[in-house]
Amino acid sequence: MAEEGTAPGYGESTAWLAGQPGAARALRAAVVKPVHAYLLVGPPGTGKLGAAKDFAAMLVCPSGGAPAGGGDGCESCRRVAEGLHPDVVVFEREGASLTIEQAREVSRLAARSPLEAARSVVVLPDLHLAREAAPALLKTFEEPSGSVVFIAMADFVPPELVTIASRCVRVEFRPVGEAELIAVLVREGSSPERAKAAARLAGGRIDRARLLAGDPGADQRFRAWAAVPGRLDGSGATIARLADELVELLKQSAEPLVARQEAELAALAGASAAALGNVPARLAQGATRQGARELEERHKREQRRQRTDELRAGLAALVGAYRDQVASGMLSPEKAARAVALVDQLSADLAYNPGELLALQALLVGLESVAST
């Protein structure tokens, strides 16, 4: 549930803040005299989590995140990046939303005194999914410990969380333009052609763009989604087959992420062996297993998010296909509007983790009904 924070870099050049100059300026300025709570608000995949971890590293750094020597930061920054700093905690929810019990755990973590730094930091992703837990969180945000800084993130602020949001300094994140995404990907080693294709499919999301840049099958998958309206033929067997194919595409989309995660696990094993070389074997094995378990839990969360992102992107391709049919005269605007409404409803429902296969089957049945009336 709670994991030691990691921060991928720090300072002005951090790649996690690519395409977010306003947010970068706000967070760098806040390091000088931080307040007790910040709320990073913007669409998923725009770099909020990476920026929050980066900001946390700067907040606990003795020099405020300024580079020390070799450009990798001081020891404090390196330990935050490695997930070893005791005063930075990233609190990951369990389940589809933050529960009241989990909110109480957040309060307990916030009450801890810092062990090394001048302050402690609690990073809280997905605040927009804490609706039922809002009353339990409000008191913590209103009366925080003097040494804690909250960094919360939300895709949007629902009415139930307006009061909590009002207790925070709000930092806005925006979708990143295609030109900016292409520039970032090329700078990070992608070919211009691959960068352009990934940026086109990323929907303004820097994390998706990076993943898609290493995924040569992405174009073919989204063409398959766009072909769905033309394949519906009134047959239940076709609907079942299409739903199975789309779920299989979701599985295939995770392959680049899984490959990266396997490399991370291997790197962790090597780093643990080097760091624990002088530790008794039994203790070293226990520490290694604990680190591996924590990393595997993070990987599971990443895979769930990736599949949701991929499904949402596929649905966007499906919407584009219906709009193309209207433009070509193949479908009336009224029917297209009904079809798009069904797709949009499923996209909205993804926040509640519906079963993929059943949800897609129900969607295809609805789209078939629209086409046949």
C-alpha positions as CSV (number, residue, x, y, z in Angstrom):
1,M,0.0,0.0,0.0
2,A,2.7,2.5,1.0
3,E,5.9,2.4,-0.9
4,E,9.1,4.3,-0.4
5,G,9.2,7.1,-2.9
6,T,11.2,7.2,-6.0
7,A,12.1,10.3,-8.0
8,P,13.4,10.1,-11.5
9,G,15.8,13.1,-11.5
10,Y,15.4,16.6,-10.2
11,G,15.9,20.2,-11.2
12,E,15.2,22.1,-14.4
13,S,16.1,19.3,-16.9
14,T,14.0,16.5,-15.4
15,A,12.3,14.6,-18.3
16,W,9.3,13.9,-16.2
17,L,8.3,17.6,-16.5
18,A,8.7,17.6,-20.2
19,G,6.0,19.7,-21.8
20,Q,4.9,21.2,-18.4
21,P,6.9,24.4,-18.1
22,G,4.3,26.1,-15.8
23,A,4.2,23.2,-13.4
24,A,8.0,22.9,-13.4
25,R,8.4,26.6,-12.5
26,A,5.7,26.3,-9.8
27,L,7.3,23.3,-8.1
28,R,10.9,24.6,-8.3
29,A,9.8,27.9,-6.7
30,A,7.8,26.0,-4.0
31,V,11.0,24.2,-2.8
32,V,12.3,27.5,-1.3
33,K,9.4,27.8,1.2
34,P,6.9,24.9,0.9
35,V,3.5,24.9,2.4
36,H,1.8,21.8,3.8
37,A,-0.1,20.6,0.8
38,Y,0.0,20.6,-3.0
39,L,-2.5,19.3,-5.5
40,L,-1.3,18.4,-9.0
41,V,-4.3,18.4,-11.3
42,G,-4.5,17.3,-14.9
43,P,-5.3,14.4,-17.3
44,P,-3.7,11.0,-16.7
45,G,-0.3,10.5,-18.1
46,T,0.8,14.1,-18.2
47,G,3.6,13.5,-15.7
48,K,1.9,14.2,-12.4
49,L,3.3,11.2,-10.5
50,G,6.8,11.6,-11.8
51,A,6.7,15.3,-11.0
52,A,5.4,14.6,-7.5
53,K,8.2,12.2,-6.8
54,D,10.7,14.6,-8.2
55,F,9.3,17.4,-6.0
56,A,9.4,15.1,-3.0
57,A,13.1,14.4,-3.6
58,M,13.8,18.2,-3.7
59,L,11.9,18.7,-0.5
60,V,14.0,16.3,1.5
61,C,17.3,17.1,-0.2
62,P,19.7,19.2,2.1
63,S,20.5,21.4,-0.9
64,G,17.0,21.6,-2.3
65,G,17.7,19.2,-5.2
66,A,20.6,21.2,-6.5
67,P,23.1,19.0,-8.3
68,A,26.0,17.9,-6.2
69,G,29.2,17.1,-8.1
70,G,28.6,14.4,-10.8
71,G,25.1,15.6,-11.9
72,D,23.2,12.7,-10.2
73,G,22.5,14.7,-7.1
74,C,23.5,14.3,-3.5
75,E,23.2,11.1,-1.5
76,S,19.7,12.1,-0.3
77,C,18.5,12.5,-3.9
78,R,20.0,9.2,-4.9
79,R,18.4,7.4,-2.0
80,V,15.0,8.8,-2.9
81,A,15.5,7.7,-6.5
82,E,16.4,4.2,-5.2
83,G,13.3,4.1,-3.0
84,L,15.4,4.1,0.2
85,H,14.7,7.4,1.8
86,P,12.7,6.9,5.0
87,D,11.0,10.4,4.9
88,V,9.3,10.0,1.5
89,V,6.3,7.7,1.2
90,V,4.1,7.1,-1.9
91,F,0.8,5.8,-0.7
92,E,-0.8,3.6,-3.3
93,R,-4.5,2.7,-2.8
94,E,-5.7,-0.9,-2.8
95,G,-8.8,-1.5,-4.9
96,A,-10.8,0.7,-7.1
97,S,-10.9,3.7,-4.7
98,L,-9.3,5.0,-1.5
99,T,-11.2,3.5,1.4
100,I,-11.8,5.1,4.8
101,E,-9.4,2.6,6.4
102,Q,-6.7,3.6,3.9
103,A,-7.4,7.3,4.6
104,R,-6.7,6.6,8.2
105,E,-3.4,5.0,7.3
106,V,-2.5,8.2,5.3
107,S,-3.2,10.1,8.5
108,R,-1.0,7.8,10.5
109,L,1.9,8.3,8.0
110,A,1.4,12.0,8.1
111,A,1.8,12.1,11.8
112,R,5.3,10.5,11.7
113,S,8.2,12.7,12.6
114,P,10.9,12.8,9.9
115,L,13.9,10.6,10.6
116,E,16.6,12.3,8.5
117,A,15.3,15.4,6.7
118,A,13.8,18.6,8.0
119,R,10.3,17.4,6.8
120,S,8.5,14.2,5.7
121,V,6.6,13.9,2.4
122,V,3.5,11.8,1.7
123,V,2.6,11.4,-2.0
124,L,-1.0,10.5,-2.6
125,P,-2.0,9.5,-6.2
126,D,-5.6,9.4,-7.5
127,L,-7.2,11.7,-5.0
128,H,-10.2,11.9,-7.3
129,L,-10.9,8.3,-6.3
130,A,-11.1,9.1,-2.6
131,R,-14.7,10.3,-2.5
132,E,-16.0,8.2,0.3
133,A,-12.8,8.8,2.3
134,A,-13.0,12.5,1.8
135,P,-14.2,13.3,5.4
136,A,-11.5,11.1,6.9
137,L,-8.8,12.9,4.8
138,L,-10.1,16.4,5.4
139,K,-9.1,16.6,9.0
140,T,-5.6,15.5,8.1
141,F,-5.3,18.1,5.4
142,E,-6.8,20.8,7.6
143,E,-4.6,20.0,10.7
144,P,-1.4,18.5,9.4
145,S,1.7,17.8,11.4
146,G,4.1,20.7,11.2
147,S,6.7,18.8,9.4
148,V,4.7,16.9,6.7
149,V,4.1,18.0,3.1
150,F,1.3,16.4,1.2
151,I,1.6,16.0,-2.6
152,A,-1.7,14.8,-3.9
153,M,-2.7,14.1,-7.5
154,A,-6.0,14.1,-9.2
155,D,-7.2,13.8,-12.8
156,F,-10.0,16.2,-11.8
157,V,-11.6,17.6,-8.6
158,P,-15.1,16.1,-8.0
159,P,-17.5,18.1,-5.8
160,E,-16.8,16.0,-2.7
161,L,-13.2,17.0,-2.8
162,V,-13.5,20.7,-3.3
163,T,-12.9,21.5,0.3
164,I,-9.7,19.4,0.4
165,A,-8.6,21.0,-2.8
166,S,-9.1,24.4,-1.3
167,R,-6.5,23.5,1.4
168,C,-3.8,22.8,-1.2
169,V,-1.7,24.9,-3.6
170,R,-3.0,23.8,-7.0
171,V,-0.6,23.0,-9.8
172,E,-2.1,22.5,-13.2
173,F,-0.8,19.9,-15.7
174,R,-2.0,19.9,-19.3
175,P,-1.9,17.5,-22.3
176,V,1.4,17.8,-24.1
177,G,1.2,18.9,-27.7
178,E,2.3,16.5,-30.5
179,A,5.3,18.7,-31.5
180,E,6.5,18.7,-27.9
181,L,6.1,15.0,-27.6
182,I,8.0,14.4,-30.8
183,A,10.8,16.6,-29.6
184,V,11.0,14.8,-26.2
185,L,11.1,11.3,-27.9
186,V,13.7,12.3,-30.4
187,R,15.8,13.8,-27.7
188,E,15.5,10.4,-25.8
189,G,16.7,8.4,-28.8
190,S,13.6,7.6,-30.9
191,S,13.7,8.1,-34.7
192,P,11.7,11.0,-36.0
193,E,9.3,8.6,-37.7
194,R,8.7,6.5,-34.6
195,A,8.4,9.6,-32.5
196,K,5.8,11.1,-34.8
197,A,3.7,7.9,-34.8
198,A,3.9,7.5,-31.0
199,A,3.0,11.1,-30.4
200,R,0.0,10.9,-32.7
201,L,-1.4,7.9,-30.7
202,A,-0.4,9.2,-27.2
203,G,-3.3,11.6,-26.8
204,G,-1.1,14.3,-25.2
205,R,0.4,11.9,-22.6
206,I,4.1,11.8,-22.1
207,D,4.1,8.3,-20.4
208,R,2.1,6.8,-23.3
209,A,4.3,8.4,-25.9
210,R,7.4,6.9,-24.3
211,L,5.8,3.4,-24.1
212,L,4.4,3.6,-27.7
213,A,7.8,4.7,-29.0
214,G,9.1,1.3,-28.1
215,D,6.1,-0.6,-29.4
216,P,6.2,-1.3,-33.1
217,G,2.8,-3.1,-33.0
218,A,0.9,0.0,-31.8
219,D,-0.2,1.2,-35.2
220,Q,-1.6,-2.2,-36.2
221,R,-3.6,-2.4,-32.9
222,F,-5.3,0.9,-33.3
223,R,-6.1,0.1,-36.9
224,A,-7.8,-3.0,-35.6
225,W,-9.9,-0.9,-33.2
226,A,-10.8,1.5,-36.0
227,A,-12.0,-1.4,-38.2
228,V,-14.6,-2.6,-35.6
229,P,-17.6,-0.7,-37.0
230,G,-17.1,-2.2,-40.5
231,R,-16.8,-5.8,-39.1
232,L,-20.1,-5.8,-37.2
233,D,-22.5,-7.9,-39.3
234,G,-25.5,-8.6,-37.0
235,S,-24.1,-11.9,-35.8
236,G,-23.6,-12.7,-32.1
237,A,-20.7,-14.9,-33.1
238,T,-19.0,-11.9,-34.7
239,I,-19.5,-9.9,-31.5
240,A,-18.0,-12.7,-29.4
241,R,-15.0,-13.1,-31.7
242,L,-14.4,-9.3,-31.9
243,A,-14.5,-9.0,-28.1
244,D,-11.9,-11.8,-27.8
245,E,-9.7,-10.2,-30.3
246,L,-9.8,-6.8,-28.6
247,V,-8.9,-8.3,-25.3
248,E,-6.0,-10.1,-26.9
249,L,-4.8,-6.8,-28.3
250,L,-4.8,-5.4,-24.8
251,K,-2.6,-8.3,-23.7
252,Q,-0.2,-7.7,-26.6
253,S,0.0,-4.0,-25.7
254,A,1.5,-4.8,-22.3
255,E,4.6,-6.6,-23.8
256,P,6.9,-3.6,-24.0
257,L,6.0,-2.7,-20.4
258,V,6.6,-6.2,-19.2
259,A,10.0,-6.3,-20.9
260,R,10.9,-3.1,-19.1
261,Q,9.7,-4.4,-15.8
262,E,11.7,-7.6,-16.2
263,A,14.8,-5.5,-16.8
264,E,14.0,-3.5,-13.6
265,L,13.8,-6.7,-11.6
266,A,17.1,-7.9,-12.9
267,A,18.7,-4.6,-12.1
268,L,17.3,-4.7,-8.6
269,A,18.7,-8.1,-8.0
270,G,22.2,-6.9,-9.2
271,A,22.0,-3.7,-7.1
272,S,20.9,-5.6,-4.0
273,A,23.7,-8.1,-4.4
274,A,26.2,-5.3,-4.6
275,A,24.7,-3.2,-1.8
276,L,24.3,-6.1,0.6
277,G,27.6,-7.8,-0.1
278,N,28.8,-7.5,3.5
279,V,25.4,-8.3,5.1
280,P,24.8,-11.8,6.6
281,A,23.3,-14.1,3.9
282,R,19.9,-14.6,5.7
283,L,19.4,-10.8,6.2
284,A,20.5,-10.1,2.6
285,Q,18.1,-12.6,1.2
286,G,15.2,-11.2,3.3
287,A,15.9,-7.6,2.1
288,T,16.2,-8.7,-1.5
289,R,12.9,-10.6,-1.3
290,Q,11.2,-7.6,0.3
291,G,12.5,-5.3,-2.4
292,A,11.4,-7.6,-5.1
293,R,7.9,-8.0,-3.6
294,E,7.5,-4.2,-3.5
295,L,8.7,-3.8,-7.1
296,E,6.4,-6.6,-8.2
297,E,3.4,-4.9,-6.6
298,R,4.3,-1.6,-8.3
299,H,4.6,-3.5,-11.6
300,K,1.1,-5.0,-11.2
301,R,-0.3,-1.5,-10.6
302,E,1.6,-0.3,-13.7
303,Q,0.2,-3.1,-15.8
304,R,-3.4,-2.4,-14.7
305,R,-3.0,1.2,-15.5
306,Q,-1.4,0.4,-18.9
307,R,-4.3,-1.9,-19.9
308,T,-6.8,0.8,-18.9
309,D,-4.8,3.4,-20.9
310,E,-4.7,1.1,-23.9
311,L,-8.4,0.3,-23.7
312,R,-9.2,4.0,-23.5
313,A,-6.9,4.7,-26.5
314,G,-8.6,1.9,-28.4
315,L,-12.0,3.4,-27.6
316,A,-10.7,6.8,-28.9
317,A,-9.7,5.1,-32.2
318,L,-13.2,3.6,-32.3
319,V,-14.8,7.1,-31.9
320,G,-12.6,8.4,-34.7
321,A,-13.8,5.6,-36.9
322,Y,-17.5,6.6,-36.4
323,R,-16.6,10.2,-37.1
324,D,-14.9,9.1,-40.3
325,Q,-18.0,7.2,-41.3
326,V,-20.1,10.4,-40.9
327,A,-17.6,12.4,-42.9
328,S,-17.7,9.9,-45.8
329,G,-21.5,9.6,-45.7
330,M,-21.6,6.0,-44.6
331,L,-23.4,6.8,-41.3
332,S,-25.9,9.4,-40.3
333,P,-24.8,11.9,-37.7
334,E,-27.6,10.8,-35.4
335,K,-26.5,7.1,-35.4
336,A,-22.9,8.2,-35.0
337,A,-23.8,10.3,-32.0
338,R,-25.5,7.3,-30.4
339,A,-22.6,5.1,-31.1
340,V,-20.1,7.6,-29.7
341,A,-22.2,8.1,-26.6
342,L,-21.9,4.3,-25.9
343,V,-18.2,4.4,-26.4
344,D,-17.8,7.4,-24.2
345,Q,-19.8,5.8,-21.4
346,L,-17.5,2.8,-21.3
347,S,-14.5,5.1,-21.3
348,A,-15.9,6.9,-18.3
349,D,-16.7,3.6,-16.6
350,L,-13.1,2.5,-16.8
351,A,-12.4,4.4,-13.5
352,Y,-14.5,1.7,-11.8
353,N,-12.5,-1.2,-13.2
354,P,-15.2,-3.0,-15.2
355,G,-14.4,-6.5,-16.5
356,E,-12.8,-5.9,-19.9
357,L,-14.4,-8.8,-21.8
358,L,-17.9,-8.4,-20.6
359,A,-17.7,-4.6,-21.0
360,L,-16.5,-4.9,-24.6
361,Q,-19.2,-7.5,-25.4
362,A,-21.9,-5.2,-24.0
363,L,-20.5,-2.3,-26.0
364,L,-20.4,-4.3,-29.2
365,V,-24.0,-5.4,-28.7
366,G,-25.0,-1.7,-28.2
367,L,-23.1,-0.6,-31.3
368,E,-24.7,-3.4,-33.4
369,S,-28.1,-2.3,-32.2
370,V,-27.3,1.3,-33.3
371,A,-26.2,0.2,-36.7
372,S,-29.2,-2.0,-37.3
373,T,-31.9,0.5,-36.4
